[in-house]
Amino acid sequence: MIHGQSAVDIRMRTYGDRLRVEVRDNEPHPPIPAAILDTAETGDDEAESGRGLLIVDAIASDWGSSPVGRGKTTWFEMLIPAA
């Protein structure tokens, strides 16, 4: 896992038919999907990183972020297929 310069705590939980993944870090700024950033901000439009939220947005049923202490928790949920 490549991440910013902070400690990371990952939690996975199931709620009935949903899986929720939470990533807590010490970075206070909210996450911004790379598609919203322009090339000047990302530095390289062919970079191999920085597109995690685009992937999350494509596969998750819902996602968001909320401040926690000096950092934030970014989470996403996915539906668990019926067996």
Contacts in CASP RR format, 6 or more apart in sequence:
PFRMAT RR
TARGET T0000
AUTHOR 0000-0000-0000
METHOD contacts of the structure
MODEL  1
MIHGQSAVDIRMRTYGDRLRVEVRDNEPHPPIPAAILDTAETGDDEAESG
RGLLIVDAIASDWGSSPVGRGKTTWFEMLIPAA
1 8 0 8 1.000
2 49 0 8 1.000
3 25 0 8 1.000
4 25 0 8 1.000
4 27 0 8 1.000
6 25 0 8 1.000
6 26 0 8 1.000
6 27 0 8 1.000
6 71 0 8 1.000
7 25 0 8 1.000
7 26 0 8 1.000
8 23 0 8 1.000
8 24 0 8 1.000
8 25 0 8 1.000
9 23 0 8 1.000
9 24 0 8 1.000
9 25 0 8 1.000
10 21 0 8 1.000
10 22 0 8 1.000
10 23 0 8 1.000
10 24 0 8 1.000
11 21 0 8 1.000
11 22 0 8 1.000
11 24 0 8 1.000
12 19 0 8 1.000
12 20 0 8 1.000
12 21 0 8 1.000
12 22 0 8 1.000
13 19 0 8 1.000
13 20 0 8 1.000
13 22 0 8 1.000
14 20 0 8 1.000
14 80 0 8 1.000
16 80 0 8 1.000
17 79 0 8 1.000
17 80 0 8 1.000
17 82 0 8 1.000
18 61 0 8 1.000
18 77 0 8 1.000
18 78 0 8 1.000
18 79 0 8 1.000
18 80 0 8 1.000
19 77 0 8 1.000
19 78 0 8 1.000
19 79 0 8 1.000
19 80 0 8 1.000
20 75 0 8 1.000
20 76 0 8 1.000
20 77 0 8 1.000
21 75 0 8 1.000
21 76 0 8 1.000
21 77 0 8 1.000
21 78 0 8 1.000
22 73 0 8 1.000
22 74 0 8 1.000
22 75 0 8 1.000
23 73 0 8 1.000
23 74 0 8 1.000
23 75 0 8 1.000
24 68 0 8 1.000
24 71 0 8 1.000
24 72 0 8 1.000
24 73 0 8 1.000
24 74 0 8 1.000
25 71 0 8 1.000
25 72 0 8 1.000
25 74 0 8 1.000
26 70 0 8 1.000
26 71 0 8 1.000
27 71 0 8 1.000
27 72 0 8 1.000
28 67 0 8 1.000
28 70 0 8 1.000
28 71 0 8 1.000
28 72 0 8 1.000
29 72 0 8 1.000
30 65 0 8 1.000
30 72 0 8 1.000
31 53 0 8 1.000
31 64 0 8 1.000
31 65 0 8 1.000
31 72 0 8 1.000
31 74 0 8 1.000
32 53 0 8 1.000
33 53 0 8 1.000
33 54 0 8 1.000
33 57 0 8 1.000
34 42 0 8 1.000
34 50 0 8 1.000
34 51 0 8 1.000
34 52 0 8 1.000
34 53 0 8 1.000
34 54 0 8 1.000
35 54 0 8 1.000
39 45 0 8 1.000
42 50 0 8 1.000
53 63 0 8 1.000
56 63 0 8 1.000
56 76 0 8 1.000
57 63 0 8 1.000
59 78 0 8 1.000
60 76 0 8 1.000
60 77 0 8 1.000
60 78 0 8 1.000
61 77 0 8 1.000
61 78 0 8 1.000
61 79 0 8 1.000
62 76 0 8 1.000
62 77 0 8 1.000
63 74 0 8 1.000
63 75 0 8 1.000
63 76 0 8 1.000
63 77 0 8 1.000
64 74 0 8 1.000
64 75 0 8 1.000
64 76 0 8 1.000
65 72 0 8 1.000
65 73 0 8 1.000
65 74 0 8 1.000
65 75 0 8 1.000
66 72 0 8 1.000
66 73 0 8 1.000
END
